[in-house]
Amino acid sequence: MTPVVILVNPQMGENIGAVARAMANFGLTELRLVAPRDGWPNPNANNVAAHAVSILEAAKIYPDFRSALEGIHCAYATTGRPRDMEKRVITPAEAMDEVVKNDASGAACALVFGPERTGMTNEDIVLCDTIVNIPTAPEYRSLNIAQSSVVMFYEWFKAATENVDVARDLPSPAPKQEWLGLFDQLESYLDGAEFFRVADKKPVMWQNIQNFLLRGKWSDQEIRTLRGVLRSIWERRRG
C-alpha cells in the first residue's frame, strides 16, 4: 500500500503535472484533486507530467476535502504557515516513517497539499492528523507545491525502502468517514445544548475540540462506541 496524494483546490495545471511527475519518480500512483481551479482535465498538466500522464488520467476529482478523504485513515497536511490551533507539527522524515508503518498495518494515509497562493484553510487542516513542516532557510521560507511534493515523496521512498518495524499490538486508526460522522453528530448535539454561547467564538472552539479528539487515534469500533454513548446521553436528556 502506498499513500494517496491529495491536492486541495490546485490552481495551475503545470503544478499538478509537476506533482504527478514527482509521484512517478518515487513510486506513488494515486492522485486525488479537490475542485481544481481551471477544471479537469487540463492540458497544461499533461505537458509537464512527461511519462506520468497515466497518473493524471487516473486522478479522481472531488468537490471538497471532506469527500476526498474517503477511505483514508491518517492525513498529513503539508504547510509552512503557522496555525492558531493545537496541532502536532513534525518533519517530512518523521512523517514518512509513520506513514510507512501505518501503510504496513493496513491504515491508508494521505499526503495533503493546499492551493499554491493561500495554502490550506484551517477548516481543512483540522481534519488532518498532523502538520508536516519542511525546514527551510528563515530568510526565504516559501516552497511551491512542486518543490514540497519532491521533498515529501523522496522521504516516503527512502523510508519505504528501509527496514521498518511495524507495531501490530494496536488496531488501525479509524477511517476519516468515521471521524466526520462523529464530528457531525457531536456538533449537532453541542448546538442543541447551546454549548457555543458566543457565536463568534464557535469556529475556534470547534476546531480545538476536533483537534484534541483526533489526537486520540481511535479505531472505528472505539468511535462507534463513543457515538453510541453520546446518542444515549442525548436521548436520555431529551426524554
C-alpha positions in Angstrom: 0.0 0.0 0.0 1.3 3.5 -0.9 0.0 6.8 0.4 -2.6 8.8 -1.5 -1.7 12.3 -2.7 -4.5 14.9 -2.3 -4.2 18.4 -3.9 -6.8 20.8 -2.4 -8.0 23.4 -4.8 -4.9 23.3 -7.0 -4.7 26.4 -9.3 -2.2 25.8 -12.1 -2.2 22.7 -14.3 1.5 22.9 -14.6 1.9 22.4 -10.9 -0.5 19.4 -11.0 1.6 17.9 -13.7 4.8 18.5 -11.8 3.4 16.7 -8.7 2.3 13.8 -10.9 5.8 13.6 -12.3 7.3 13.6 -8.8 4.9 10.9 -7.8 6.1 8.7 -10.7 9.7 9.3 -9.7 9.2 7.9 -6.3 6.6 5.1 -6.9 3.3 6.8 -5.9 0.3 6.3 -8.1 -3.0 7.6 -6.6 -3.8 11.3 -7.1 -6.9 13.0 -5.8 -7.8 16.5 -6.9 -10.2 18.7 -4.9 -12.1 21.2 -7.1 -9.1 22.2 -9.4 -9.5 25.9 -10.3 -9.2 25.6 -14.0 -11.3 22.4 -14.3 -10.2 18.9 -15.3 -8.7 17.5 -17.5 -6.1 20.2 -18.0 -3.7 20.0 -21.0 -1.1 22.1 -19.2 -0.8 19.4 -16.6 -0.1 16.8 -19.3 2.6 18.9 -20.9 4.6 18.9 -17.6 3.9 15.4 -16.4 6.0 13.8 -19.1 5.8 10.0 -18.6 3.4 10.4 -15.6 0.3 11.2 -17.8 -1.2 7.9 -16.6 -1.4 9.2 -13.1 -3.3 12.3 -14.3 -5.6 10.1 -16.4 -6.5 8.0 -13.3 -6.8 11.0 -11.0 -10.1 11.2 -9.0 -11.9 14.5 -8.7 -13.8 15.6 -5.6 -15.9 18.7 -4.8 -14.5 19.2 -1.3 -11.8 18.0 1.0 -14.2 16.0 3.2 -15.2 13.8 0.3 -11.6 13.4 -0.8 -10.8 11.7 2.5 -12.9 8.7 1.5 -11.1 5.5 2.7 -8.3 7.5 4.4 -7.3 6.7 8.0 -4.5 9.2 8.5 -3.9 12.6 6.8 -0.8 14.7 6.8 -1.1 18.3 5.8 2.0 19.9 4.2 2.1 23.5 5.1 4.7 26.1 6.1 2.3 28.6 7.7 1.8 28.7 11.5 -1.7 27.9 12.6 -3.6 29.2 15.6 -4.6 25.7 16.7 -3.2 22.9 18.7 -1.9 20.5 16.1 1.2 18.3 16.1 4.0 19.5 13.7 6.7 17.2 12.5 9.3 17.0 9.8 8.9 15.1 6.5 11.3 12.4 7.6 9.3 11.8 10.8 6.0 11.9 9.0 7.1 9.4 6.3 8.3 6.9 9.0 4.8 7.0 10.4 3.2 6.7 7.0 5.2 3.6 6.2 4.3 1.9 9.5 0.6 2.9 9.1 0.6 1.6 5.5 2.1 -1.7 6.5 -0.5 -2.2 9.2 -3.3 -1.6 6.8 -4.1 2.1 7.5 -4.4 4.2 4.4 -2.6 7.5 4.6 -2.9 10.7 2.6 -0.3 13.4 1.9 -2.2 16.6 1.5 -1.1 19.8 -0.3 -3.1 23.1 -0.3 -3.6 25.7 -3.1 -0.5 27.5 -4.3 -1.5 31.0 -3.3 -3.0 30.6 0.1 -2.3 27.1 1.4 -4.9 25.0 3.2 -7.6 26.6 5.2 -7.9 25.9 9.0 -11.2 24.1 8.3 -9.4 21.6 6.1 -6.3 21.3 8.3 -8.4 20.4 11.3 -9.5 17.2 9.5 -5.8 16.2 9.2 -4.0 14.4 12.0 -0.6 16.1 11.6 1.1 19.1 10.1 4.3 18.4 8.1 6.6 21.4 8.0 9.6 21.3 5.7 12.6 23.1 7.3 14.0 25.9 5.1 16.3 28.9 5.5 14.5 31.5 7.7 15.1 34.3 5.3 13.2 32.6 2.5 10.7 30.0 3.7 8.4 29.8 0.7 8.3 26.5 -1.3 6.0 25.9 -4.2 3.8 22.8 -4.4 6.2 21.0 -6.8 9.2 21.6 -4.6 7.3 20.4 -1.5 6.0 17.3 -3.2 9.5 16.2 -4.2 10.8 16.5 -0.7 7.8 14.6 0.8 7.8 11.9 -1.9 11.6 11.4 -1.6 11.3 11.0 2.2 8.5 8.4 1.7 10.5 6.5 -0.8 13.5 6.5 1.5 11.5 5.3 4.5 9.7 2.7 2.4 12.9 1.1 1.2 14.4 0.8 4.7 13.5 -1.9 7.2 10.7 -0.6 9.4 9.4 -2.5 12.5 5.6 -2.4 12.4 3.7 -2.4 15.7 0.7 -4.6 15.4 -0.5 -4.6 19.0 -3.0 -1.8 18.4 -5.9 -1.6 16.0 -5.6 0.6 12.9 -6.9 4.1 13.3 -10.5 4.7 12.1 -11.1 5.9 8.5 -11.9 9.6 8.1 -15.5 8.9 7.3 -16.0 7.6 10.9 -14.4 10.8 12.3 -16.6 13.0 10.1 -19.7 11.2 11.3 -18.6 11.7 14.9 -17.9 15.4 14.3 -21.3 16.0 12.6 -23.1 14.2 15.4 -21.2 15.9 18.2 -21.6 19.3 16.7 -25.3 18.9 16.3 -25.6 17.9 20.0 -23.5 20.8 21.2 -25.6 23.2 19.1 -28.7 21.7 20.5 -27.4 22.1 24.1 -26.4 25.7 23.3 -22.8 24.9 24.2 -21.4 27.6 22.0 -22.8 30.5 23.9 -20.9 33.2 21.9 -21.4 32.6 18.2 -18.2 34.4 17.2 -16.1 32.0 19.3 -17.6 28.8 17.9 -15.3 28.3 14.9 -12.1 28.3 17.0 -13.7 26.4 19.9 -15.0 23.7 17.4 -11.6 23.4 15.7 -9.9 22.9 19.1 -12.4 20.2 20.0 -11.9 18.3 16.8 -8.1 18.6 17.2 -7.9 17.1 20.6 -10.3 14.3 19.7 -8.2 13.4 16.6 -5.1 13.1 18.8 -6.7 10.0 20.3 -6.1 8.0 17.1 -9.1 5.8 17.9 -10.2 2.7 16.0 -13.5 2.6 14.1 -15.0 0.4 16.8 -14.0 2.9 19.5 -15.6 5.8 17.6 -18.8 3.8 17.1 -18.9 3.1 20.8 -18.4 6.8 21.6 -21.2 7.7 19.2 -23.5 5.3 20.9 -22.6 6.7 24.3 -23.3 10.3 23.0 -26.6 9.2 21.4 -27.7 7.5 24.6 -26.9 10.6 26.7 -28.7 12.9 24.2 -31.8 10.7 24.0 -32.0 10.5 27.8 -31.6 14.3 28.1 -34.4 14.8 25.5 -36.6 12.2 27.2 
